[in-house]
Amino acid sequence: MALPYSTRDPYFRTCRYTGRMNQRKLFWLLVSAISTVVGFALPLIWGLVATIPILAVCWWIVYRSDWF
């Protein structure tokens, strides 16, 4: 019995690719939004240091949490 959506189906590939693109867009949108807020709230050095945890949190939210 064939699965309704196989990897050979071009529609399935398009949806999967679009999902990856949406994840990438959401990741950079979150990073930009949070970094902007942090940039205004903290001094320059602390804002630069806070970039690494911001990247880690945004990566976890978008790619690992299964929320999106």
DSSP file (Angstrom, degrees, kcal/mol; ACC not computed):
  #  RESIDUE AA STRUCTURE BP1 BP2  ACC     N-H-->O    O-->H-N    N-H-->O    O-->H-N    TCO  KAPPA ALPHA  PHI   PSI    X-CA   Y-CA   Z-CA
    1    1 A M              0   0    0      0, 0.0     2,-0.2     0, 0.0     0, 0.0   0.000 360.0 360.0 360.0 129.7    0.0    0.0    0.0
    2    2 A A        -     0   0    0      1,-0.1     4,-0.0     2,-0.0     0, 0.0  -0.540 360.0-114.6 -83.1 145.8    1.4    3.4   -1.0
    3    3 A L        -     0   0    0     -2,-0.2     3,-0.2     1,-0.1    -1,-0.1  -0.492  23.6-120.5 -74.0 149.5    1.6    6.3    1.4
    4    4 A P  S    S+     0   0    0      0, 0.0     2,-0.5     0, 0.0    -1,-0.1   0.841 105.4  35.7 -62.5 -32.2   -0.6    9.3    0.5
    5    5 A Y  S    S-     0   0    0      6,-0.0     2,-0.2     7,-0.0    -2,-0.0  -0.924  77.9-178.9-124.5 107.2    2.4   11.5    0.3
    6    6 A S    >   -     0   0    0     -2,-0.5     3,-1.3    -3,-0.2     6,-0.2  -0.636  40.3-114.8-100.6 162.3    5.6    9.9   -1.0
    7    7 A T  T 3  S+     0   0    0      1,-0.3    -1,-0.1    -2,-0.2     6,-0.1   0.654 115.7  61.7 -70.6 -13.3    9.0   11.6   -1.3
    8    8 A R  T 3  S+     0   0    0      4,-0.1    -1,-0.3     5,-0.0     3,-0.0   0.644  79.8 100.6 -83.6 -15.2    8.6   11.2   -5.1
    9    9 A D    <>  -     0   0    0     -3,-1.3     4,-1.8     1,-0.2     3,-0.3  -0.587  67.7-148.6 -72.6 120.8    5.6   13.4   -5.1
   10   10 A P  H  > S+     0   0    0      0, 0.0     4,-2.2     0, 0.0    -1,-0.2   0.824  96.7  57.0 -63.0 -30.7    6.6   16.9   -6.3
   11   11 A Y  H  > S+     0   0    0      2,-0.2     4,-2.4     1,-0.2     5,-0.2   0.912 105.6  50.8 -65.1 -41.1    3.9   18.5   -4.1
   12   12 A F  H  > S+     0   0    0     -3,-0.3     4,-2.4    -6,-0.2    -1,-0.2   0.913 110.1  49.6 -62.0 -43.1    5.3   16.8   -1.0
   13   13 A R  H  X S+     0   0    0     -4,-1.8     4,-2.6     1,-0.2    -1,-0.2   0.907 110.2  50.8 -62.9 -41.6    8.8   18.1   -1.8
   14   14 A T  H  X S+     0   0    0     -4,-2.2     4,-2.7     2,-0.2    -2,-0.2   0.918 111.3  47.4 -63.5 -43.7    7.5   21.6   -2.4
   15   15 A C  H  X S+     0   0    0     -4,-2.4     4,-2.2     2,-0.2    -1,-0.2   0.907 112.8  49.0 -64.6 -41.5    5.6   21.6    1.0
   16   16 A R  H  X S+     0   0    0     -4,-2.4     4,-1.7     2,-0.2    -2,-0.2   0.915 113.3  46.7 -65.5 -41.4    8.7   20.3    2.8
   17   17 A Y  H  X S+     0   0    0     -4,-2.6     4,-2.2     1,-0.2    -2,-0.2   0.907 111.4  51.4 -66.1 -42.2   10.9   22.9    1.2
   18   18 A T  H  X S+     0   0    0     -4,-2.7     4,-2.6     1,-0.2    -1,-0.2   0.874 106.7  55.1 -63.2 -36.9    8.5   25.7    1.9
   19   19 A G  H  X S+     0   0    0     -4,-2.2     4,-2.1     2,-0.2    -1,-0.2   0.896 108.3  48.3 -62.1 -40.3    8.4   24.5    5.6
   20   20 A R  H  X S+     0   0    0     -4,-1.7     4,-2.4     2,-0.2    -2,-0.2   0.902 111.2  50.0 -66.4 -40.6   12.2   24.9    5.8
   21   21 A M  H  X S+     0   0    0     -4,-2.2     4,-2.5     1,-0.2    -2,-0.2   0.905 110.2  50.4 -64.9 -40.1   12.0   28.3    4.2
   22   22 A N  H  X S+     0   0    0     -4,-2.6     4,-2.6     2,-0.2    -1,-0.2   0.888 109.5  51.3 -65.5 -38.0    9.4   29.4    6.7
   23   23 A Q  H  X S+     0   0    0     -4,-2.1     4,-2.5     2,-0.2    -2,-0.2   0.927 110.8  48.3 -62.8 -43.7   11.5   28.1    9.6
   24   24 A R  H  X S+     0   0    0     -4,-2.4     4,-2.2     2,-0.2    -2,-0.2   0.914 112.8  47.8 -63.6 -42.7   14.5   30.0    8.3
   25   25 A K  H  X S+     0   0    0     -4,-2.5     4,-2.2     1,-0.2    -1,-0.2   0.915 112.6  48.6 -64.0 -42.7   12.4   33.2    7.9
   26   26 A L  H  X S+     0   0    0     -4,-2.6     4,-2.6     2,-0.2     5,-0.2   0.898 109.6  53.5 -64.8 -40.1   10.9   32.8   11.4
   27   27 A F  H  X S+     0   0    0     -4,-2.5     4,-2.5     1,-0.2    -2,-0.2   0.952 112.9  41.7 -59.1 -50.7   14.3   32.2   12.9
   28   28 A W  H  X S+     0   0    0     -4,-2.2     4,-2.4     1,-0.2    -1,-0.2   0.826 112.6  54.9 -70.6 -30.1   15.8   35.4   11.5
   29   29 A L  H  X S+     0   0    0     -4,-2.2     4,-2.5    -5,-0.2    -1,-0.2   0.934 111.1  44.7 -64.9 -45.7   12.6   37.4   12.3
   30   30 A L  H  X S+     0   0    0     -4,-2.6     4,-2.8     2,-0.2     5,-0.3   0.924 113.4  50.2 -63.7 -44.5   12.9   36.3   15.9
   31   31 A V  H  X S+     0   0    0     -4,-2.5     4,-2.4    -5,-0.2     5,-0.2   0.926 113.3  46.3 -60.3 -44.7   16.6   37.1   16.1
   32   32 A S  H  X S+     0   0    0     -4,-2.4     4,-2.1     2,-0.2    -2,-0.2   0.924 114.4  46.7 -64.4 -44.7   16.1   40.5   14.5
   33   33 A A  H  X S+     0   0    0     -4,-2.5     4,-1.9     2,-0.2    -2,-0.2   0.940 116.6  42.2 -65.3 -47.6   13.2   41.4   16.8
   34   34 A I  H  X S+     0   0    0     -4,-2.8     4,-2.7     1,-0.2     5,-0.2   0.904 114.1  52.1 -67.9 -39.7   14.8   40.3   20.0
   35   35 A S  H  X S+     0   0    0     -4,-2.4     4,-2.6    -5,-0.3    -1,-0.2   0.865 107.9  52.5 -64.6 -35.6   18.2   41.8   19.1
   36   36 A T  H  X S+     0   0    0     -4,-2.1     4,-1.6     2,-0.2    -1,-0.2   0.930 111.2  45.9 -64.9 -45.3   16.5   45.1   18.4
   37   37 A V  H  X S+     0   0    0     -4,-1.9     4,-1.8     1,-0.2     3,-0.2   0.934 115.6  46.4 -62.4 -45.5   14.9   45.2   21.8
   38   38 A V  H  X S+     0   0    0     -4,-2.7     4,-2.6     1,-0.2    -2,-0.2   0.871 107.3  58.8 -65.2 -36.7   18.1   44.1   23.5
   39   39 A G  H  < S+     0   0    0     -4,-2.6    -1,-0.2     1,-0.2    -2,-0.2   0.848 112.1  39.4 -61.8 -34.9   20.1   46.7   21.5
   40   40 A F  H  < S+     0   0    0     -4,-1.6    -1,-0.2    -3,-0.2    -2,-0.2   0.789 119.3  46.6 -82.3 -28.9   17.9   49.5   22.9
   41   41 A A  H  < S+     0   0    0     -4,-1.8    -2,-0.2    -5,-0.2    -3,-0.2   0.794 112.0  45.1 -86.4 -29.2   17.7   48.1   26.4
   42   42 A L  S  < S-     0   0    0     -4,-2.6     5,-0.0    -5,-0.2     0, 0.0  -0.762  88.1 -98.0-116.2 158.4   21.4   47.2   27.0
   43   43 A P     >  -     0   0    0      0, 0.0     4,-2.5     0, 0.0     5,-0.2  -0.229  48.4 -96.7 -64.6 166.4   24.7   48.9   26.4
   44   44 A L  H  > S+     0   0    0      1,-0.2     4,-2.3     2,-0.2     5,-0.2   0.901 121.1  47.1 -56.0 -50.0   26.7   48.0   23.3
   45   45 A I  H  > S+     0   0    0      1,-0.2     4,-2.3     2,-0.2    -1,-0.2   0.918 114.4  46.7 -63.0 -43.7   29.0   45.4   24.9
   46   46 A W  H  > S+     0   0    0      1,-0.2     4,-2.2     2,-0.2    -1,-0.2   0.863 110.6  54.0 -67.1 -34.3   26.2   43.6   26.7
   47   47 A G  H  < S+     0   0    0     -4,-2.5     4,-0.4     2,-0.2    -1,-0.2   0.906 110.0  46.5 -64.5 -40.8   24.1   43.7   23.6
   48   48 A L  H >< S+     0   0    0     -4,-2.3     3,-0.9    -5,-0.2     4,-0.4   0.902 113.3  48.7 -67.4 -40.4   26.9   42.0   21.6
   49   49 A V  H >< S+     0   0    0     -4,-2.3     3,-0.8     1,-0.2    -2,-0.2   0.863 107.0  57.0 -66.2 -35.1   27.5   39.4   24.4
   50   50 A A  T 3X S+     0   0    0     -4,-2.2     4,-1.8     1,-0.2    -1,-0.2   0.587  86.6  82.2 -72.7  -9.7   23.7   38.7   24.5
   51   51 A T  H <> S+     0   0    0     -3,-0.9     4,-2.5    -4,-0.4    -1,-0.2   0.886  85.9  54.9 -64.5 -39.1   23.7   37.8   20.8
   52   52 A I  H <> S+     0   0    0     -3,-0.8     4,-2.2    -4,-0.4    -1,-0.2   0.947 110.4  43.3 -64.8 -49.2   24.9   34.2   21.4
   53   53 A P  H  > S+     0   0    0      0, 0.0     4,-2.7     0, 0.0     5,-0.2   0.870 112.4  55.5 -63.1 -32.7   22.1   33.3   23.9
   54   54 A I  H  X S+     0   0    0     -4,-1.8     4,-2.5     2,-0.2     5,-0.2   0.937 108.5  47.2 -62.7 -45.4   19.6   35.0   21.6
   55   55 A L  H  X S+     0   0    0     -4,-2.5     4,-2.4     1,-0.2    -1,-0.2   0.912 113.0  49.2 -60.8 -43.1   20.7   32.8   18.7
   56   56 A A  H  X S+     0   0    0     -4,-2.2     4,-2.2     2,-0.2    -2,-0.2   0.921 112.9  45.9 -64.0 -44.7   20.5   29.7   20.8
   57   57 A V  H  X S+     0   0    0     -4,-2.7     4,-2.6     2,-0.2    -2,-0.2   0.919 114.1  48.0 -66.1 -43.6   17.1   30.5   22.2
   58   58 A C  H  X S+     0   0    0     -4,-2.5     4,-2.4    -5,-0.2     5,-0.3   0.899 111.0  51.6 -64.8 -39.9   15.7   31.4   18.7
   59   59 A W  H  X>S+     0   0    0     -4,-2.4     4,-2.7    -5,-0.2     5,-0.7   0.926 111.8  46.9 -61.2 -44.3   17.2   28.2   17.2
   60   60 A W  I  X>S+     0   0    0     -4,-2.2     5,-1.8     3,-0.2     4,-1.2   0.922 112.4  49.5 -65.2 -43.4   15.6   26.1   19.9
   61   61 A I  I  <5S+     0   0    0     -4,-2.6     6,-0.6     3,-0.2     7,-0.3   0.929 120.8  34.0 -60.6 -46.1   12.2   27.8   19.6
   62   62 A V  I  <5S+     0   0    0     -4,-2.4     6,-0.3    -5,-0.2    -2,-0.2   0.920 131.6  23.0 -80.6 -44.7   12.1   27.4   15.8
   63   63 A Y  I  <5S+     0   0    0     -4,-2.7    -3,-0.2    -5,-0.3    -2,-0.1   0.785 129.4  29.1 -99.5 -28.9   13.8   24.1   15.1
   64   64 A R  I  <<S+     0   0    0     -4,-1.2    -3,-0.2    -5,-0.7    -4,-0.1   0.695 104.7  65.3-109.1 -21.3   13.7   22.0   18.2
   65   65 A S  S   <S-     0   0    0     -5,-1.8    -4,-0.1    -4,-0.2    -3,-0.1   0.668  85.5-137.8 -81.6 -15.0   10.5   22.9   20.2
   66   66 A D        +     0   0    0     -4,-0.2    -4,-0.1    -5,-0.1    -5,-0.1   0.746  67.7 123.5  60.7  25.3    8.0   21.6   17.5
   67   67 A W              0   0    0     -6,-0.6    -5,-0.1     1,-0.1    -1,-0.1   0.777 360.0 360.0 -79.4 -27.9    5.9   24.7   18.1
   68   68 A F              0   0    0     -7,-0.3    -1,-0.1    -6,-0.3    -6,-0.1   0.360 360.0 360.0-123.0 360.0    6.1   25.7   14.4
